[in-house]
Amino acid sequence: MTEEKKPSLWEGFKAFLMRGNVVDLAVAVVIGAAFTNIVNSVVKGVINPLVGAFGTKDLDKYSSCLKAPCEFKNGEVVSGIPIMWGTVLSAVLSFLITAAVVYFLMVLPMAKYLAKVEQRRKAKEGVQETMEITELEVLKEIRDALVAQRGQGHSQG
């Protein structure tokens, strides 16, 4: 008739927050948001002007008109149907830069590190197996020596 105490809602929430995955995910989101600002700055400050050397300075200004005539006033479309492919190009460049930095600065080094750790673990296992085999051989030799001694003891008596 003992009644188990159920964890309170607050204790459950606290346990959920303290799990490693949630904390890691929160850190990743914060770092990702800060990293996004850096990548956007690089695209707008470096990539766009480089592309702009061949046309307009701002990639967002690149567009085509699907249904002419396309007219803009204060950044708003007044007539026509424009396709703003410059905005898409800018977003694609931001994505590619982000993916390259994440791959080369985070994924690739981590994969190399994990491969080294695995290699060390396998090397330790190999040494452990060698030690076990050696111990087994020594034990067999001791057994054989004891058997031989017993055999000699019986033949003497």
C-alpha positions as CSV (number, residue, x, y, z in Angstrom):
1,M,0.0,0.0,0.0
2,T,3.0,2.2,-0.4
3,E,2.3,5.0,-2.8
4,E,5.2,5.8,-5.2
5,K,5.9,9.5,-5.5
6,K,5.5,10.6,-9.1
7,P,8.1,13.2,-10.3
8,S,6.5,16.6,-10.5
9,L,6.1,18.3,-13.8
10,W,8.9,20.7,-13.0
11,E,11.3,17.8,-12.1
12,G,10.5,16.1,-15.4
13,F,11.1,19.3,-17.3
14,K,14.4,19.9,-15.5
15,A,15.5,16.3,-16.2
16,F,14.6,16.9,-19.9
17,L,16.6,20.1,-20.1
18,M,19.7,18.5,-18.4
19,R,19.9,15.7,-20.8
20,G,23.1,16.0,-22.9
21,N,21.3,16.0,-26.3
22,V,19.1,19.0,-25.4
23,V,22.0,21.1,-24.2
24,D,24.2,20.1,-27.2
25,L,21.3,21.0,-29.5
26,A,20.8,24.4,-27.8
27,V,24.5,25.2,-28.1
28,A,24.5,24.2,-31.8
29,V,21.5,26.5,-32.5
30,V,23.2,29.4,-30.8
31,I,26.5,28.8,-32.6
32,G,24.6,28.3,-35.9
33,A,22.8,31.6,-35.6
34,A,26.0,33.5,-34.9
35,F,27.7,31.6,-37.8
36,T,24.9,32.6,-40.1
37,N,25.5,36.2,-39.4
38,I,29.2,35.8,-40.3
39,V,28.4,33.9,-43.6
40,N,25.8,36.5,-44.6
41,S,28.3,39.3,-43.9
42,V,30.9,37.5,-46.1
43,V,28.4,37.1,-48.9
44,K,27.2,40.6,-48.7
45,G,30.6,42.2,-48.1
46,V,32.9,40.2,-50.3
47,I,31.0,37.8,-52.7
48,N,28.4,40.3,-53.8
49,P,30.9,43.0,-54.7
50,L,33.0,40.5,-56.6
51,V,30.0,39.4,-58.6
52,G,29.0,43.0,-58.8
53,A,32.2,43.8,-60.7
54,F,30.3,42.2,-63.7
55,G,27.0,44.0,-63.1
56,T,25.2,45.6,-60.2
57,K,26.8,45.7,-56.8
58,D,23.8,44.0,-55.1
59,L,22.9,40.4,-56.1
60,D,19.4,41.1,-55.0
61,K,19.0,43.5,-57.9
62,Y,19.5,40.7,-60.5
63,S,16.1,39.8,-61.9
64,S,14.3,38.8,-65.1
65,C,10.9,39.8,-66.2
66,L,8.5,36.9,-66.7
67,K,5.7,39.2,-67.9
68,A,6.8,42.6,-69.2
69,P,6.9,45.4,-68.4
70,C,8.4,45.0,-65.0
71,E,8.3,48.2,-63.0
72,F,9.5,48.8,-59.4
73,K,8.8,51.7,-57.1
74,N,10.4,51.8,-53.6
75,G,11.4,48.2,-53.9
76,E,7.8,47.1,-54.6
77,V,6.6,45.6,-57.9
78,V,4.2,47.9,-59.7
79,S,3.6,45.9,-62.8
80,G,4.8,42.7,-64.5
81,I,6.0,39.5,-62.9
82,P,9.7,39.6,-62.0
83,I,11.8,36.6,-61.2
84,M,14.3,37.6,-58.5
85,W,17.1,35.1,-59.3
86,G,19.7,37.3,-57.7
87,T,18.2,36.7,-54.3
88,V,18.2,32.9,-54.9
89,L,21.9,33.1,-56.1
90,S,22.8,35.0,-53.0
91,A,21.1,32.4,-50.8
92,V,22.8,29.5,-52.7
93,L,26.2,31.1,-52.2
94,S,25.5,31.6,-48.5
95,F,24.5,27.9,-48.2
96,L,27.5,26.7,-50.1
97,I,29.9,28.8,-48.0
98,T,28.2,27.6,-44.8
99,A,28.4,23.9,-46.0
100,A,32.0,24.2,-47.0
101,V,33.1,25.8,-43.7
102,V,31.1,23.3,-41.6
103,Y,32.6,20.4,-43.6
104,F,36.2,21.5,-43.7
105,L,36.4,23.0,-40.2
106,M,34.1,20.7,-38.3
107,V,33.1,17.4,-40.0
108,L,36.4,16.5,-41.6
109,P,38.6,17.1,-38.5
110,M,36.1,15.3,-36.3
111,A,36.0,12.3,-38.8
112,K,39.9,12.2,-38.7
113,Y,39.9,12.4,-34.9
114,L,37.3,9.6,-34.6
115,A,39.3,7.4,-37.0
116,K,42.5,7.9,-34.9
117,V,40.5,7.0,-31.7
118,E,39.2,3.9,-33.4
119,Q,42.7,3.0,-34.6
120,R,44.1,3.3,-31.1
121,R,41.2,1.2,-29.7
122,K,41.9,-1.5,-32.2
123,A,45.6,-1.4,-31.5
124,K,44.9,-1.8,-27.7
125,E,42.6,-4.7,-28.5
126,G,45.4,-6.3,-30.5
127,V,47.8,-5.9,-27.6
128,Q,45.2,-7.3,-25.2
129,E,44.7,-10.3,-27.4
130,T,48.4,-10.9,-27.7
131,M,48.7,-10.7,-23.9
132,E,45.9,-13.2,-23.5
133,I,47.4,-15.6,-26.0
134,T,50.8,-15.3,-24.3
135,E,49.2,-16.0,-20.9
136,L,47.3,-18.9,-22.3
137,E,50.6,-20.4,-23.7
138,V,52.3,-19.9,-20.3
139,L,49.5,-21.7,-18.5
140,K,49.6,-24.6,-21.0
141,E,53.4,-24.9,-20.4
142,I,52.9,-24.9,-16.7
143,R,50.2,-27.6,-17.1
144,D,52.4,-29.7,-19.3
145,A,55.3,-29.4,-16.8
146,L,53.0,-30.5,-13.9
147,V,51.7,-33.4,-15.9
148,A,55.3,-34.4,-16.8
149,Q,56.3,-34.1,-13.1
150,R,53.4,-36.3,-12.1
151,G,54.3,-38.8,-14.8
152,Q,57.9,-38.9,-13.5
153,G,56.8,-39.2,-9.9
154,H,54.7,-42.3,-10.7
155,S,57.4,-44.0,-12.7
156,Q,59.9,-43.6,-9.8
157,G,57.6,-45.1,-7.2
